[in-house]
Amino acid sequence: DGDAAAGKAKSATCVACHGAEGKVSVPMYPNLAGQNVQYLNEALRAYKKGTRSGGQAEIMKIYMAPMSEQDINDLAAYYASLKP
Amino acid sequence: DGDAAAGKAKSATCVACHGAEGKVSVPMYPNLAGQNVQYLNEALRAYKKGTRSGGQAEIMKIYMAPMSEQDINDLAAYYASLKP
């Protein structure tokens, strides 16, 4: 299972687009705070595998490339844990 | 621009997966309440055009097929207006 505290520590590269605490300053990107953990897990894995396209999928694929299964679990747990 | 009240009236087909008021009961789907209007507009158009894949994109493409530009503006305004 994901560890939200570990996910926070791994979220440094996410912040530029998805904002501190998962609320964006750039309105073309989605807020992540409070999103469903299962959806986040599925989406991050799809980006990594290249099975999700559209929007900034090419950029997400690059960011997800170095992430392990545990990293993704942790990131999903972290963003799901934040208050929207 | 989008009209949130009109969007609410057009959201009947969205509710089964995205929940009443944009909060899901099925955790594999994303919450939409309070999502950024620009992101929602982009995502819905990408589904309609078939330029977004992954997750339930094939289903979203079917749901978006009958939607006009104004319908999409209204739906995006509606979901962005909801409290997360």
Backbone of each chain as nested JSON, in Angstrom:
{
  "chains": [
    {"id": "A", "residues": [
      {"number": 1, "name": "ASP", "atoms": {"N": [0.824, -1.21, 0.0], "CA": [0.0, 0.0, 0.0], "C": [0.856, 1.257, 0.0]}},
      {"number": 2, "name": "GLY", "atoms": {"N": [0.246, 2.337, -0.357], "CA": [0.989, 3.583, -0.439], "C": [1.159, 4.258, 0.903]}},
      {"number": 3, "name": "ASP", "atoms": {"N": [2.261, 4.977, 1.021], "CA": [2.58, 5.725, 2.228], "C": [2.569, 7.214, 1.859]}},
      {"number": 4, "name": "ALA", "atoms": {"N": [1.605, 7.946, 2.412], "CA": [1.423, 9.341, 2.012], "C": [2.645, 10.19, 2.355]}},
      {"number": 5, "name": "ALA", "atoms": {"N": [3.263, 9.923, 3.491], "CA": [4.435, 10.722, 3.876], "C": [5.589, 10.468, 2.908]}},
      {"number": 6, "name": "ALA", "atoms": {"N": [5.764, 9.215, 2.536], "CA": [6.79, 8.896, 1.538], "C": [6.444, 9.535, 0.197]}},
      {"number": 7, "name": "GLY", "atoms": {"N": [5.161, 9.526, -0.138], "CA": [4.733, 10.145, -1.389], "C": [5.022, 11.63, -1.427]}},
      {"number": 8, "name": "LYS", "atoms": {"N": [4.808, 12.283, -0.309], "CA": [5.111, 13.72, -0.249], "C": [6.579, 13.975, -0.57]}},
      {"number": 9, "name": "ALA", "atoms": {"N": [7.429, 13.131, -0.002], "CA": [8.866, 13.287, -0.232], "C": [9.234, 13.061, -1.693]}},
      {"number": 10, "name": "LYS", "atoms": {"N": [8.417, 12.283, -2.404], "CA": [8.699, 11.967, -3.813], "C": [7.99, 12.908, -4.776]}},
      {"number": 11, "name": "SER", "atoms": {"N": [7.268, 13.872, -4.25], "CA": [6.42, 14.704, -5.106], "C": [7.11, 15.982, -5.587]}},
      {"number": 12, "name": "ALA", "atoms": {"N": [8.4, 16.092, -5.345], "CA": [9.099, 17.344, -5.68], "C": [8.955, 17.704, -7.154]}},
      {"number": 13, "name": "THR", "atoms": {"N": [8.98, 16.722, -8.016], "CA": [8.895, 17.023, -9.454], "C": [7.46, 17.278, -9.904]}},
      {"number": 14, "name": "CYS", "atoms": {"N": [6.5, 16.973, -9.068], "CA": [5.082, 17.138, -9.44], "C": [4.601, 18.576, -9.227]}},
      {"number": 15, "name": "VAL", "atoms": {"N": [5.287, 19.245, -8.295], "CA": [4.791, 20.518, -7.769], "C": [4.725, 21.615, -8.822]}},
      {"number": 16, "name": "ALA", "atoms": {"N": [5.656, 21.62, -9.762], "CA": [5.72, 22.717, -10.731], "C": [4.394, 22.872, -11.476]}},
      {"number": 17, "name": "CYS", "atoms": {"N": [3.791, 21.747, -11.838], "CA": [2.523, 21.814, -12.566], "C": [1.307, 21.616, -11.661]}},
      {"number": 18, "name": "HIS", "atoms": {"N": [1.415, 20.691, -10.707], "CA": [0.228, 20.344, -9.917], "C": [0.138, 21.109, -8.598]}},
      {"number": 19, "name": "GLY", "atoms": {"N": [1.118, 21.982, -8.355], "CA": [1.016, 22.885, -7.22], "C": [1.416, 22.256, -5.898]}},
      {"number": 20, "name": "ALA", "atoms": {"N": [1.75, 23.122, -4.968], "CA": [1.969, 22.658, -3.604], "C": [0.635, 22.165, -3.082]}},
      {"number": 21, "name": "GLU", "atoms": {"N": [0.645, 21.057, -2.416], "CA": [-0.575, 20.489, -1.82], "C": [-1.613, 20.088, -2.88]}},
      {"number": 22, "name": "GLY", "atoms": {"N": [-1.164, 19.906, -4.136], "CA": [-2.059, 19.345, -5.15], "C": [-3.093, 20.286, -5.709]}},
      {"number": 23, "name": "LYS", "atoms": {"N": [-2.904, 21.6, -5.458], "CA": [-3.814, 22.582, -6.061], "C": [-3.024, 23.446, -7.025]}},
      {"number": 24, "name": "VAL", "atoms": {"N": [-3.47, 23.477, -8.253], "CA": [-2.665, 24.07, -9.305], "C": [-2.787, 25.584, -9.329]}},
      {"number": 25, "name": "SER", "atoms": {"N": [-1.713, 26.213, -9.83], "CA": [-1.775, 27.638, -10.13], "C": [-2.0, 27.838, -11.628]}},
      {"number": 26, "name": "VAL", "atoms": {"N": [-1.717, 26.807, -12.411], "CA": [-1.859, 26.862, -13.865], "C": [-3.131, 26.096, -14.223]}},
      {"number": 27, "name": "PRO", "atoms": {"N": [-4.177, 26.807, -14.679], "CA": [-5.492, 26.16, -14.785], "C": [-5.616, 25.105, -15.88]}},
      {"number": 28, "name": "MET", "atoms": {"N": [-4.595, 24.943, -16.715], "CA": [-4.686, 23.872, -17.709], "C": [-4.386, 22.5, -17.106]}},
      {"number": 29, "name": "TYR", "atoms": {"N": [-3.866, 22.483, -15.88], "CA": [-3.543, 21.209, -15.243], "C": [-4.59, 20.85, -14.202]}},
      {"number": 30, "name": "PRO", "atoms": {"N": [-4.778, 19.567, -13.943], "CA": [-5.772, 19.165, -12.941], "C": [-5.267, 19.288, -11.506]}},
      {"number": 31, "name": "ASN", "atoms": {"N": [-6.167, 19.729, -10.642], "CA": [-5.943, 19.576, -9.213], "C": [-5.891, 18.088, -8.883]}},
      {"number": 32, "name": "LEU", "atoms": {"N": [-5.059, 17.732, -7.922], "CA": [-4.965, 16.335, -7.5], "C": [-5.39, 16.117, -6.057]}},
      {"number": 33, "name": "ALA", "atoms": {"N": [-5.44, 17.176, -5.276], "CA": [-5.738, 17.044, -3.847], "C": [-7.101, 16.379, -3.641]}},
      {"number": 34, "name": "GLY", "atoms": {"N": [-7.098, 15.289, -2.904], "CA": [-8.343, 14.61, -2.585], "C": [-8.892, 13.735, -3.705]}},
      {"number": 35, "name": "GLN", "atoms": {"N": [-8.131, 13.601, -4.767], "CA": [-8.577, 12.707, -5.843], "C": [-8.564, 11.26, -5.329]}},
      {"number": 36, "name": "ASN", "atoms": {"N": [-9.324, 10.395, -5.951], "CA": [-9.404, 9.011, -5.506], "C": [-8.091, 8.27, -5.7]}},
      {"number": 37, "name": "VAL", "atoms": {"N": [-7.696, 7.546, -4.693], "CA": [-6.404, 6.855, -4.735], "C": [-6.37, 5.81, -5.854]}},
      {"number": 38, "name": "GLN", "atoms": {"N": [-7.484, 5.135, -6.067], "CA": [-7.489, 4.102, -7.108], "C": [-7.364, 4.73, -8.493]}},
      {"number": 39, "name": "TYR", "atoms": {"N": [-8.044, 5.835, -8.697], "CA": [-7.937, 6.538, -9.979], "C": [-6.509, 7.045, -10.196]}},
      {"number": 40, "name": "LEU", "atoms": {"N": [-5.919, 7.623, -9.167], "CA": [-4.547, 8.127, -9.289], "C": [-3.578, 7.006, -9.617]}},
      {"number": 41, "name": "ASN", "atoms": {"N": [-3.729, 5.881, -8.938], "CA": [-2.862, 4.727, -9.219], "C": [-2.99, 4.265, -10.66]}},
      {"number": 42, "name": "GLU", "atoms": {"N": [-4.213, 4.193, -11.131], "CA": [-4.449, 3.738, -12.506], "C": [-3.872, 4.731, -13.508]}},
      {"number": 43, "name": "ALA", "atoms": {"N": [-4.115, 6.016, -13.26], "CA": [-3.667, 7.044, -14.202], "C": [-2.133, 7.095, -14.27]}},
      {"number": 44, "name": "LEU", "atoms": {"N": [-1.481, 7.05, -13.119], "CA": [-0.015, 7.142, -13.111], "C": [0.61, 5.935, -13.806]}},
      {"number": 45, "name": "ARG", "atoms": {"N": [0.044, 4.754, -13.583], "CA": [0.557, 3.565, -14.27], "C": [0.316, 3.627, -15.781]}},
      {"number": 46, "name": "ALA", "atoms": {"N": [-0.836, 4.15, -16.169], "CA": [-1.125, 4.284, -17.598], "C": [-0.155, 5.26, -18.267]}},
      {"number": 47, "name": "TYR", "atoms": {"N": [0.154, 6.352, -17.586], "CA": [1.145, 7.286, -18.134], "C": [2.491, 6.576, -18.299]}},
      {"number": 48, "name": "LYS", "atoms": {"N": [2.893, 5.87, -17.258], "CA": [4.194, 5.188, -17.284], "C": [4.283, 4.179, -18.426]}},
      {"number": 49, "name": "LYS", "atoms": {"N": [3.181, 3.429, -18.614], "CA": [3.158, 2.396, -19.663], "C": [2.937, 2.971, -21.056]}},
      {"number": 50, "name": "GLY", "atoms": {"N": [2.555, 4.243, -21.126], "CA": [2.268, 4.844, -22.424], "C": [0.883, 4.511, -22.948]}},
      {"number": 51, "name": "THR", "atoms": {"N": [-0.003, 4.037, -22.068], "CA": [-1.361, 3.695, -22.501], "C": [-2.354, 4.828, -22.252]}},
      {"number": 52, "name": "ARG", "atoms": {"N": [-1.858, 5.953, -21.799], "CA": [-2.721, 7.127, -21.68], "C": [-2.148, 8.243, -22.54]}},
      {"number": 53, "name": "SER", "atoms": {"N": [-2.994, 8.83, -23.363], "CA": [-2.577, 9.946, -24.213], "C": [-3.507, 11.116, -23.972]}},
      {"number": 54, "name": "GLY", "atoms": {"N": [-3.137, 12.234, -24.548], "CA": [-3.951, 13.44, -24.402], "C": [-3.365, 14.328, -23.329]}},
      {"number": 55, "name": "GLY", "atoms": {"N": [-3.686, 15.62, -23.417], "CA": [-3.168, 16.558, -22.437], "C": [-1.654, 16.503, -22.395]}},
      {"number": 56, "name": "GLN", "atoms": {"N": [-1.111, 16.409, -21.199], "CA": [0.338, 16.416, -21.013], "C": [0.871, 15.003, -20.81]}},
      {"number": 57, "name": "ALA", "atoms": {"N": [0.255, 14.029, -21.483], "CA": [0.628, 12.628, -21.27], "C": [2.088, 12.347, -21.602]}},
      {"number": 58, "name": "GLU", "atoms": {"N": [2.614, 13.038, -22.61], "CA": [4.016, 12.777, -22.975], "C": [4.958, 13.228, -21.863]}},
      {"number": 59, "name": "ILE", "atoms": {"N": [4.588, 14.337, -21.236], "CA": [5.397, 14.824, -20.113], "C": [5.229, 13.906, -18.906]}},
      {"number": 60, "name": "MET", "atoms": {"N": [4.004, 13.486, -18.659], "CA": [3.755, 12.578, -17.531], "C": [4.509, 11.264, -17.709]}},
      {"number": 61, "name": "LYS", "atoms": {"N": [4.596, 10.801, -18.938], "CA": [5.329, 9.551, -19.191], "C": [6.8, 9.695, -18.783]}},
      {"number": 62, "name": "ILE", "atoms": {"N": [7.371, 10.844, -19.101], "CA": [8.773, 11.09, -18.748], "C": [8.94, 11.128, -17.227]}},
      {"number": 63, "name": "TYR", "atoms": {"N": [8.018, 11.826, -16.55], "CA": [8.119, 11.914, -15.086], "C": [7.888, 10.567, -14.413]}},
      {"number": 64, "name": "MET", "atoms": {"N": [7.063, 9.744, -15.006], "CA": [6.761, 8.458, -14.383], "C": [7.829, 7.399, -14.686]}},
      {"number": 65, "name": "ALA", "atoms": {"N": [8.624, 7.622, -15.713], "CA": [9.603, 6.604, -16.127], "C": [10.474, 6.1, -14.972]}},
      {"number": 66, "name": "PRO", "atoms": {"N": [11.013, 6.99, -14.128], "CA": [11.881, 6.481, -13.056], "C": [11.127, 5.987, -11.825]}},
      {"number": 67, "name": "MET", "atoms": {"N": [9.818, 6.081, -11.813], "CA": [9.053, 5.743, -10.616], "C": [8.79, 4.235, -10.533]}},
      {"number": 68, "name": "SER", "atoms": {"N": [9.047, 3.686, -9.353], "CA": [8.757, 2.27, -9.086], "C": [7.276, 2.103, -8.761]}},
      {"number": 69, "name": "GLU", "atoms": {"N": [6.864, 0.845, -8.675], "CA": [5.493, 0.557, -8.23], "C": [5.228, 1.193, -6.863]}},
      {"number": 70, "name": "GLN", "atoms": {"N": [6.213, 1.067, -5.962], "CA": [6.024, 1.644, -4.629], "C": [5.966, 3.166, -4.686]}},
      {"number": 71, "name": "ASP", "atoms": {"N": [6.803, 3.757, -5.516], "CA": [6.771, 5.223, -5.67], "C": [5.375, 5.679, -6.095]}},
      {"number": 72, "name": "ILE", "atoms": {"N": [4.812, 4.97, -7.051], "CA": [3.485, 5.348, -7.551], "C": [2.429, 5.145, -6.468]}},
      {"number": 73, "name": "ASN", "atoms": {"N": [2.497, 4.041, -5.76], "CA": [1.568, 3.834, -4.638], "C": [1.664, 4.988, -3.632]}},
      {"number": 74, "name": "ASP", "atoms": {"N": [2.893, 5.4, -3.352], "CA": [3.1, 6.464, -2.357], "C": [2.569, 7.81, -2.864]}},
      {"number": 75, "name": "LEU", "atoms": {"N": [2.841, 8.109, -4.123], "CA": [2.353, 9.375, -4.685], "C": [0.83, 9.408, -4.704]}},
      {"number": 76, "name": "ALA", "atoms": {"N": [0.224, 8.317, -5.092], "CA": [-1.241, 8.263, -5.129], "C": [-1.805, 8.438, -3.722]}},
      {"number": 77, "name": "ALA", "atoms": {"N": [-1.187, 7.773, -2.748], "CA": [-1.65, 7.897, -1.362], "C": [-1.501, 9.337, -0.875]}},
      {"number": 78, "name": "TYR", "atoms": {"N": [-0.398, 9.971, -1.251], "CA": [-0.164, 11.35, -0.819], "C": [-1.215, 12.293, -1.381]}},
      {"number": 79, "name": "TYR", "atoms": {"N": [-1.422, 12.264, -2.685], "CA": [-2.381, 13.22, -3.274], "C": [-3.812, 12.927, -2.832]}},
      {"number": 80, "name": "ALA", "atoms": {"N": [-4.136, 11.674, -2.672], "CA": [-5.483, 11.336, -2.185], "C": [-5.708, 11.828, -0.76]}},
      {"number": 81, "name": "SER", "atoms": {"N": [-4.62, 11.923, 0.006], "CA": [-4.748, 12.304, 1.423], "C": [-4.93, 13.807, 1.625]}},
      {"number": 82, "name": "LEU", "atoms": {"N": [-4.635, 14.593, 0.599], "CA": [-4.69, 16.055, 0.755], "C": [-6.123, 16.559, 0.715]}},
      {"number": 83, "name": "LYS", "atoms": {"N": [-6.342, 17.631, 1.43], "CA": [-7.668, 18.257, 1.424], "C": [-7.851, 19.002, 0.097]}},
      {"number": 84, "name": "PRO", "atoms": {"N": [-8.984, 18.773, -0.592], "CA": [-9.189, 19.437, -1.882], "C": [-9.357, 20.955, -1.719]}}
    ]},
    {"id": "B", "residues": [
      {"number": 1, "name": "ASP", "atoms": {"N": [-18.972, 31.399, -23.121], "CA": [-18.571, 30.845, -21.828], "C": [-19.583, 29.817, -21.336]}},
      {"number": 2, "name": "GLY", "atoms": {"N": [-19.166, 29.015, -20.396], "CA": [-20.045, 27.982, -19.889], "C": [-21.03, 28.504, -18.867]}},
      {"number": 3, "name": "ASP", "atoms": {"N": [-22.179, 27.864, -18.843], "CA": [-23.244, 28.2, -17.889], "C": [-23.43, 26.997, -16.968]}},
      {"number": 4, "name": "ALA", "atoms": {"N": [-23.082, 27.181, -15.687], "CA": [-23.071, 26.047, -14.759], "C": [-24.471, 25.448, -14.587]}},
      {"number": 5, "name": "ALA", "atoms": {"N": [-25.493, 26.286, -14.57], "CA": [-26.86, 25.768, -14.399], "C": [-27.26, 24.928, -15.608]}},
      {"number": 6, "name": "ALA", "atoms": {"N": [-26.916, 25.409, -16.787], "CA": [-27.187, 24.628, -17.994], "C": [-26.384, 23.329, -17.97]}},
      {"number": 7, "name": "GLY", "atoms": {"N": [-25.16, 23.408, -17.478], "CA": [-24.325, 22.21, -17.402], "C": [-24.917, 21.173, -16.468]}},
      {"number": 8, "name": "LYS", "atoms": {"N": [-25.455, 21.633, -15.357], "CA": [-26.085, 20.69, -14.421], "C": [-27.207, 19.926, -15.122]}},
      {"number": 9, "name": "ALA", "atoms": {"N": [-27.994, 20.652, -15.9], "CA": [-29.106, 20.013, -16.613], "C": [-28.623, 18.997, -17.637]}},
      {"number": 10, "name": "LYS", "atoms": {"N": [-27.406, 19.188, -18.129], "CA": [-26.846, 18.287, -19.152], "C": [-26.019, 17.161, -18.551]}},
      {"number": 11, "name": "SER", "atoms": {"N": [-25.916, 17.117, -17.236], "CA": [-24.991, 16.168, -16.6], "C": [-25.647, 14.845, -16.229]}},
      {"number": 12, "name": "ALA", "atoms": {"N": [-26.865, 14.624, -16.672], "CA": [-27.582, 13.411, -16.259], "C": [-26.82, 12.138, -16.606]}},
      {"number": 13, "name": "THR", "atoms": {"N": [-26.155, 12.124, -17.747], "CA": [-25.442, 10.905, -18.154], "C": [-24.091, 10.774, -17.457]}},
      {"number": 14, "name": "CYS", "atoms": {"N": [-23.641, 11.824, -16.805], "CA": [-22.328, 11.801, -16.152], "C": [-22.392, 11.164, -14.763]}},
      {"number": 15, "name": "VAL", "atoms": {"N": [-23.592, 11.247, -14.172], "CA": [-23.762, 10.953, -12.749], "C": [-23.452, 9.502, -12.387]}},
      {"number": 16, "name": "ALA", "atoms": {"N": [-23.752, 8.59, -13.288], "CA": [-23.591, 7.167, -12.959], "C": [-22.165, 6.859, -12.533]}},
      {"number": 17, "name": "CYS", "atoms": {"N": [-21.209, 7.455, -13.23], "CA": [-19.808, 7.199, -12.881], "C": [-19.204, 8.298, -12.008]}},
      {"number": 18, "name": "HIS", "atoms": {"N": [-19.529, 9.557, -12.296], "CA": [-18.861, 10.66, -11.591], "C": [-19.628, 11.157, -10.374]}},
      {"number": 19, "name": "GLY", "atoms": {"N": [-20.794, 10.536, -10.119], "CA": [-21.494, 10.824, -8.878], "C": [-22.324, 12.095, -8.936]}},
      {"number": 20, "name": "ALA", "atoms": {"N": [-23.283, 12.136, -8.042], "CA": [-24.037, 13.376, -7.853], "C": [-23.061, 14.413, -7.304]}},
      {"number": 21, "name": "GLU", "atoms": {"N": [-23.129, 15.592, -7.804], "CA": [-22.266, 16.693, -7.353], "C": [-20.783, 16.434, -7.62]}},
      {"number": 22, "name": "GLY", "atoms": {"N": [-20.496, 15.523, -8.559], "CA": [-19.105, 15.363, -8.983], "C": [-18.203, 14.613, -8.043]}},
      {"number": 23, "name": "LYS", "atoms": {"N": [-18.814, 13.924, -7.061], "CA": [-18.01, 13.086, -6.152], "C": [-18.399, 11.638, -6.357]}},
      {"number": 24, "name": "VAL", "atoms": {"N": [-17.434, 10.815, -6.682], "CA": [-17.715, 9.461, -7.122], "C": [-17.972, 8.516, -5.963]}},
      {"number": 25, "name": "SER", "atoms": {"N": [-18.761, 7.495, -6.255], "CA": [-18.923, 6.387, -5.328], "C": [-18.047, 5.22, -5.779]}},
      {"number": 26, "name": "VAL", "atoms": {"N": [-17.63, 5.235, -7.024], "CA": [-16.789, 4.176, -7.582], "C": [-15.363, 4.722, -7.686]}},
      {"number": 27, "name": "PRO", "atoms": {"N": [-14.45, 4.202, -6.857], "CA": [-13.152, 4.867, -6.725], "C": [-12.239, 4.778, -7.943]}},
      {"number": 28, "name": "MET", "atoms": {"N": [-12.633, 3.988, -8.951], "CA": [-11.784, 3.962, -10.143], "C": [-12.003, 5.183, -11.041]}},
      {"number": 29, "name": "TYR", "atoms": {"N": [-13.013, 5.979, -10.735], "CA": [-13.291, 7.168, -11.541], "C": [-12.857, 8.419, -10.799]}},
      {"number": 30, "name": "PRO", "atoms": {"N": [-12.502, 9.457, -11.524], "CA": [-12.078, 10.691, -10.854], "C": [-13.242, 11.532, -10.362]}},
      {"number": 31, "name": "ASN", "atoms": {"N": [-13.056, 12.115, -9.183], "CA": [-13.91, 13.21, -8.746], "C": [-13.742, 14.381, -9.706]}},
      {"number": 32, "name": "LEU", "atoms": {"N": [-14.815, 15.103, -9.94], "CA": [-14.762, 16.266, -10.833], "C": [-15.069, 17.573, -10.109]}},
      {"number": 33, "name": "ALA", "atoms": {"N": [-15.689, 17.478, -8.952], "CA": [-16.134, 18.683, -8.239], "C": [-14.953, 19.603, -7.955]}},
      {"number": 34, "name": "GLY", "atoms": {"N": [-15.034, 20.827, -8.414], "CA": [-13.995, 21.809, -8.149], "C": [-12.77, 21.683, -9.035]}},
      {"number": 35, "name": "GLN", "atoms": {"N": [-12.833, 20.79, -10.009], "CA": [-11.693, 20.674, -10.931], "C": [-11.603, 21.958, -11.764]}},
      {"number": 36, "name": "ASN", "atoms": {"N": [-10.434, 22.245, -12.291], "CA": [-10.251, 23.475, -13.06], "C": [-11.056, 23.466, -14.347]}},
      {"number": 37, "name": "VAL", "atoms": {"N": [-11.729, 24.576, -14.612], "CA": [-12.595, 24.651, -15.783], "C": [-11.79, 24.486, -17.078]}},
      {"number": 38, "name": "GLN", "atoms": {"N": [-10.604, 25.036, -17.121], "CA": [-9.815, 24.919, -18.356], "C": [-9.387, 23.472, -18.598]}},
      {"number": 39, "name": "TYR", "atoms": {"N": [-8.981, 22.801, -17.534], "CA": [-8.612, 21.382, -17.669], "C": [-9.812, 20.552, -18.107]}},
      {"number": 40, "name": "LEU", "atoms": {"N": [-10.964, 20.785, -17.506], "CA": [-12.169, 20.036, -17.879], "C": [-12.517, 20.27, -19.348]}},
      {"number": 41, "name": "ASN", "atoms": {"N": [-12.465, 21.494, -19.784], "CA": [-12.752, 21.803, -21.183], "C": [-11.799, 21.067, -22.124]}},
      {"number": 42, "name": "GLU", "atoms": {"N": [-10.538, 21.09, -21.777], "CA": [-9.545, 20.432, -22.633], "C": [-9.771, 18.927, -22.65]}},
      {"number": 43, "name": "ALA", "atoms": {"N": [-10.007, 18.356, -21.473], "CA": [-10.159, 16.902, -21.381], "C": [-11.405, 16.436, -22.136]}},
      {"number": 44, "name": "LEU", "atoms": {"N": [-12.51, 17.131, -21.96], "CA": [-13.754, 16.709, -22.626], "C": [-13.62, 16.804, -24.145]}},
      {"number": 45, "name": "ARG", "atoms": {"N": [-12.973, 17.859, -24.623], "CA": [-12.762, 17.979, -26.072], "C": [-11.82, 16.903, -26.596]}},
      {"number": 46, "name": "ALA", "atoms": {"N": [-10.811, 16.576, -25.818], "CA": [-9.877, 15.521, -26.243], "C": [-10.585, 14.166, -26.313]}},
      {"number": 47, "name": "TYR", "atoms": {"N": [-11.46, 13.89, -25.349], "CA": [-12.238, 12.646, -25.414], "C": [-13.092, 12.628, -26.673]}},
      {"number": 48, "name": "LYS", "atoms": {"N": [-13.778, 13.737, -26.927], "CA": [-14.669, 13.823, -28.086], "C": [-13.905, 13.598, -29.397]}},
      {"number": 49, "name": "LYS", "atoms": {"N": [-12.73, 14.205, -29.481], "CA": [-11.926, 14.11, -30.707], "C": [-11.184, 12.785, -30.821]}},
      {"number": 50, "name": "GLY", "atoms": {"N": [-11.138, 12.04, -29.73], "CA": [-10.392, 10.788, -29.739], "C": [-8.912, 10.961, -29.536]}},
      {"number": 51, "name": "THR", "atoms": {"N": [-8.499, 12.121, -29.031], "CA": [-7.071, 12.355, -28.812], "C": [-6.652, 12.067, -27.379]}},
      {"number": 52, "name": "ARG", "atoms": {"N": [-7.583, 11.564, -26.584], "CA": [-7.211, 11.133, -25.233], "C": [-7.538, 9.656, -25.097]}},
      {"number": 53, "name": "SER", "atoms": {"N": [-6.576, 8.895, -24.629], "CA": [-6.772, 7.463, -24.413], "C": [-6.42, 7.121, -22.982]}},
      {"number": 54, "name": "GLY", "atoms": {"N": [-6.71, 5.898, -22.605], "CA": [-6.42, 5.463, -21.243], "C": [-7.67, 5.537, -20.394]}},
      {"number": 55, "name": "GLY", "atoms": {"N": [-7.682, 4.737, -19.331], "CA": [-8.838, 4.734, -18.439], "C": [-10.099, 4.416, -19.22]}},
      {"number": 56, "name": "GLN", "atoms": {"N": [-11.119, 5.202, -18.997], "CA": [-12.407, 4.969, -19.632], "C": [-12.592, 5.875, -20.853]}},
      {"number": 57, "name": "ALA", "atoms": {"N": [-11.506, 6.147, -21.57], "CA": [-11.568, 7.095, -22.683], "C": [-12.549, 6.662, -23.77]}},
      {"number": 58, "name": "GLU", "atoms": {"N": [-12.652, 5.36, -24.005], "CA": [-13.564, 4.902, -25.059], "C": [-15.017, 5.186, -24.687]}},
      {"number": 59, "name": "ILE", "atoms": {"N": [-15.305, 5.05, -23.401], "CA": [-16.661, 5.361, -22.934], "C": [-16.893, 6.873, -22.967]}},
      {"number": 60, "name": "MET", "atoms": {"N": [-15.908, 7.618, -22.54], "CA": [-16.049, 9.077, -22.557], "C": [-16.241, 9.598, -23.983]}},
      {"number": 61, "name": "LYS", "atoms": {"N": [-15.578, 8.964, -24.929], "CA": [-15.743, 9.383, -26.332], "C": [-17.204, 9.217, -26.774]}},
      {"number": 62, "name": "ILE", "atoms": {"N": [-17.811, 8.108, -26.372], "CA": [-19.218, 7.862, -26.724], "C": [-20.121, 8.908, -26.07]}},
      {"number": 63, "name": "TYR", "atoms": {"N": [-19.866, 9.198, -24.796], "CA": [-20.701, 10.181, -24.108], "C": [-20.512, 11.584, -24.676]}},
      {"number": 64, "name": "MET", "atoms": {"N": [-19.33, 11.876, -25.128], "CA": [-19.067, 13.229, -25.641], "C": [-19.53, 13.41, -27.085]}},
      {"number": 65, "name": "ALA", "atoms": {"N": [-19.733, 12.307, -27.785], "CA": [-20.079, 12.41, -29.217], "C": [-21.249, 13.355, -29.488]}},
      {"number": 66, "name": "PRO", "atoms": {"N": [-22.348, 13.269, -28.724], "CA": [-23.47, 14.164, -29.036], "C": [-23.339, 15.565, -28.457]}},
      {"number": 67, "name": "MET", "atoms": {"N": [-22.289, 15.842, -27.727], "CA": [-22.174, 17.125, -27.034], "C": [-21.628, 18.207, -27.978]}},
      {"number": 68, "name": "SER", "atoms": {"N": [-22.277, 19.362, -27.967], "CA": [-21.815, 20.52, -28.742], "C": [-20.711, 21.245, -27.974]}},
      {"number": 69, "name": "GLU", "atoms": {"N": [-20.111, 22.202, -28.636], "CA": [-19.131, 23.058, -27.953], "C": [-19.753, 23.723, -26.719]}},
      {"number": 70, "name": "GLN", "atoms": {"N": [-20.978, 24.208, -26.894], "CA": [-21.643, 24.874, -25.77], "C": [-21.944, 23.884, -24.648]}},
      {"number": 71, "name": "ASP", "atoms": {"N": [-22.395, 22.693, -25.012], "CA": [-22.645, 21.653, -23.997], "C": [-21.386, 21.411, -23.165]}},
      {"number": 72, "name": "ILE", "atoms": {"N": [-20.26, 21.3, -23.835], "CA": [-18.999, 21.028, -23.133], "C": [-18.618, 22.215, -22.252]}},
      {"number": 73, "name": "ASN", "atoms": {"N": [-18.76, 23.426, -22.776], "CA": [-18.498, 24.614, -21.944], "C": [-19.364, 24.599, -20.68]}},
      {"number": 74, "name": "ASP", "atoms": {"N": [-20.634, 24.229, -20.862], "CA": [-21.567, 24.231, -19.731], "C": [-21.214, 23.147, -18.709]}},
      {"number": 75, "name": "LEU", "atoms": {"N": [-20.884, 21.953, -19.201], "CA": [-20.513, 20.863, -18.287], "C": [-19.246, 21.215, -17.509]}},
      {"number": 76, "name": "ALA", "atoms": {"N": [-18.275, 21.785, -18.195], "CA": [-17.025, 22.166, -17.518], "C": [-17.307, 23.231, -16.455]}},
      {"number": 77, "name": "ALA", "atoms": {"N": [-18.139, 24.196, -16.804], "CA": [-18.48, 25.25, -15.835], "C": [-19.205, 24.662, -14.628]}},
      {"number": 78, "name": "TYR", "atoms": {"N": [-20.09, 23.714, -14.902], "CA": [-20.848, 23.097, -13.805], "C": [-19.923, 22.352, -12.841]}},
      {"number": 79, "name": "TYR", "atoms": {"N": [-19.096, 21.456, -13.362], "CA": [-18.255, 20.673, -12.455], "C": [-17.209, 21.533, -11.744]}},
      {"number": 80, "name": "ALA", "atoms": {"N": [-16.708, 22.546, -12.444], "CA": [-15.752, 23.454, -11.789], "C": [-16.413, 24.242, -10.661]}},
      {"number": 81, "name": "SER", "atoms": {"N": [-17.711, 24.458, -10.771], "CA": [-18.41, 25.282, -9.773], "C": [-18.737, 24.529, -8.489]}},
      {"number": 82, "name": "LEU", "atoms": {"N": [-18.658, 23.209, -8.533], "CA": [-19.051, 22.412, -7.364], "C": [-17.97, 22.42, -6.297]}},
      {"number": 83, "name": "LYS", "atoms": {"N": [-18.39, 22.319, -5.068], "CA": [-17.441, 22.256, -3.945], "C": [-16.816, 20.863, -3.902]}},
      {"number": 84, "name": "PRO", "atoms": {"N": [-15.495, 20.801, -3.86], "CA": [-14.847, 19.477, -3.844], "C": [-15.188, 18.685, -2.566]}}
    ]}
  ]
}
